[in-house]
């Protein structure tokens, strides 16, 4: 086991201390964890899970992970590909009714890499008259909007256009292929064997969940207001989890990568398959590549309804950073945190 460089730990401690100064301890806040060589080095919690009945954020507080759900869906899809249930270059139109209006082939790899040209269902939803921005959007409505939109906006594979519709469609295919829910698939493959008892893909965000955080933002007058999650969709989002569970997962991802190398799920998710994206496209199969200070890192983040999430990992060093927040506007961008942890290219530690 390699010890984490003291300077690296100092930078993390400095960043967390600055955030504690910036945000009041009796308001919404953040939970953070830092791993090195697969070992937990730092844990920090600041703020409360509820403003109405103050409860400190903790390792077992459930956060909405928003688009941090996508890496899990991509991993399940790549498992299915490895098992021979579908090929990456398969045209998905015969398998997905929502693609019935598409003239051009939309392949599985296009959906995974956000190069399908399919409109984002959230954009389509907000374009409709008579809807409030906080109205609940269901999975069935999302799929109906995708189908109603018809053909793609550009030739699949020609360019990158991040669209939540891609991962709603991937979840739809997984459920049609297996006959069980996305939550059950994730539970069998990951959550149960990895000890992630507090993680679930929820079909209704209004369901009462133990130790659930609420998210908050300030209104024009500076008062706190709750930001309810109004998405009853899954695949693009839908995942609720805790800092403790995500840390358990990072240990497992690293262990599998070290044992299986290029055959591991982490390695396969990071493959740059030129059949489905333009050259240099950094978004792979549910994760994005970031090169900084001579290091290759992988990440995905999520932000919705006042919740923010980031998982940033450098597999070569066994480093992983996990950030979860219930504070609207909390900066959990991968670029920000790579600069905080490695402020100068080539700097050691």
SULKA-V364057 format. One record per residue. N is the residue number from 1. RES is the residue in one letter. OMEGA is omega in whole degrees, -180 to 180 (999 if undefined). Layout:
BEGIN
[[N	RES	OMEGA] [N	RES	OMEGA]]
END
This chain:
BEGIN
[[1	X	-180] [2	X	180] [3	X	176] [4	X	178] [5	X	-179] [6	X	-180] [7	X	178] [8	X	179] [9	X	179] [10	X	179] [11	X	177] [12	X	180] [13	X	180] [14	X	179] [15	X	-180] [16	X	179] [17	X	178] [18	X	179] [19	X	177] [20	X	178] [21	X	-175] [22	X	-173] [23	X	-179] [24	X	-178] [25	X	-179] [26	X	176] [27	X	174] [28	X	-174] [29	X	-171] [30	X	169] [31	X	-176] [32	X	176] [33	X	179] [34	X	177] [35	X	174] [36	X	-176] [37	X	178] [38	X	-178] [39	X	179] [40	X	-178] [41	X	-176] [42	X	171] [43	X	179] [44	X	174] [45	X	-179] [46	X	179] [47	X	-175] [48	X	180] [49	X	-180] [50	X	175] [51	X	-177] [52	X	180] [53	X	-168] [54	X	178] [55	X	-176] [56	X	172] [57	X	-177] [58	X	-178] [59	X	-180] [60	X	174] [61	X	-180] [62	X	176] [63	X	170] [64	X	-174] [65	X	178] [66	X	-174] [67	X	171] [68	X	172] [69	X	-171] [70	X	178] [71	X	179] [72	X	178] [73	X	179] [74	X	179] [75	X	178] [76	X	178] [77	X	180] [78	X	171] [79	X	179] [80	X	177] [81	X	-180] [82	X	179] [83	X	178] [84	X	-178] [85	X	177] [86	X	178] [87	X	179] [88	X	-178] [89	X	179] [90	X	173] [91	X	-173] [92	X	-178] [93	X	179] [94	X	-174] [95	X	-175] [96	X	-180] [97	X	-179] [98	X	179] [99	X	-175] [100	X	-179] [101	X	-178] [102	X	178] [103	X	-178] [104	X	176] [105	X	174] [106	X	-173] [107	X	-178] [108	X	179] [109	X	177] [110	X	179] [111	X	-178] [112	X	-174] [113	X	178] [114	X	177] [115	X	-175] [116	X	-174] [117	X	-180] [118	X	180] [119	X	176] [120	X	-178] [121	X	178] [122	X	174] [123	X	180] [124	X	180] [125	X	-177] [126	X	177] [127	X	-179] [128	X	176] [129	X	174] [130	X	179] [131	X	171] [132	X	-177] [133	X	179] [134	X	176] [135	X	-180] [136	X	177] [137	X	-178] [138	X	177] [139	X	180] [140	X	178] [141	X	179] [142	X	-180] [143	X	178] [144	X	178] [145	X	178] [146	X	-180] [147	X	-178] [148	X	-179] [149	X	176] [150	X	-171] [151	X	-179] [152	X	-178] [153	X	179] [154	X	-179] [155	X	-180] [156	X	-179] [157	X	-175] [158	X	180] [159	X	-179] [160	X	175] [161	X	-175] [162	X	-178] [163	X	178] [164	X	179] [165	X	-178] [166	X	-175] [167	X	167] [168	X	179] [169	X	178] [170	X	177] [171	X	178] [172	X	179] [173	X	180] [174	X	-178] [175	X	177] [176	X	-177] [177	X	-174] [178	X	-178] [179	X	177] [180	X	-176] [181	X	176] [182	X	180] [183	X	-180] [184	X	176] [185	X	-180] [186	X	-180] [187	X	-179] [188	X	-173] [189	X	-173] [190	X	-166] [191	X	-178] [192	X	-179] [193	X	-179] [194	X	177] [195	X	-178] [196	X	-173] [197	X	-177] [198	X	-180] [199	X	-180] [200	X	168] [201	X	-175] [202	X	176] [203	X	179] [204	X	-177] [205	X	-180] [206	X	-180] [207	X	177] [208	X	180] [209	X	178] [210	X	173] [211	X	-179] [212	X	174] [213	X	168] [214	X	-179] [215	X	-173] [216	X	171] [217	X	-179] [218	X	175] [219	X	-176] [220	X	-180] [221	X	179] [222	X	-180] [223	X	178] [224	X	174] [225	X	178] [226	X	177] [227	X	-175] [228	X	174] [229	X	-176] [230	X	177] [231	X	172] [232	X	178] [233	X	180] [234	X	-174] [235	X	173] [236	X	179] [237	X	176] [238	X	-176] [239	X	172] [240	X	-179] [241	X	-178] [242	X	176] [243	X	-179] [244	X	-179] [245	X	-179] [246	X	176] [247	X	177] [248	X	-179] [249	X	-179] [250	X	176] [251	X	-179] [252	X	178] [253	X	-179] [254	X	-179] [255	X	179] [256	X	180] [257	X	-180] [258	X	-179] [259	X	-170] [260	X	176] [261	X	-176] [262	X	178] [263	X	-178] [264	X	178] [265	X	180] [266	X	179] [267	X	-179] [268	X	177] [269	X	-179] [270	X	-178] [271	X	179] [272	X	-178] [273	X	-173] [274	X	180] [275	X	-169] [276	X	-178] [277	X	177] [278	X	178] [279	X	177] [280	X	-179] [281	X	-172] [282	X	178] [283	X	-176] [284	X	-179] [285	X	178] [286	X	176] [287	X	179] [288	X	180] [289	X	177] [290	X	177] [291	X	-177] [292	X	176] [293	X	178] [294	X	-178] [295	X	172] [296	X	-178] [297	X	-179] [298	X	-178] [299	X	162] [300	X	178] [301	X	177] [302	X	177] [303	X	178] [304	X	173] [305	X	176] [306	X	176] [307	X	177] [308	X	179] [309	X	173] [310	X	166] [311	X	-179] [312	X	-178] [313	X	170] [314	X	-173] [315	X	-178] [316	X	-180] [317	X	-178] [318	X	-179] [319	X	172] [320	X	175] [321	X	178] [322	X	178] [323	X	176] [324	X	-177] [325	X	173] [326	X	-179] [327	X	-180] [328	X	179] [329	X	178] [330	X	-175] [331	X	177] [332	X	-179] [333	X	180] [334	X	-180] [335	X	180] [336	X	-174] [337	X	173] [338	X	177] [339	X	179] [340	X	-176] [341	X	177] [342	X	-170] [343	X	-179] [344	X	179] [345	X	179] [346	X	-180] [347	X	-177] [348	X	177] [349	X	999]]
END
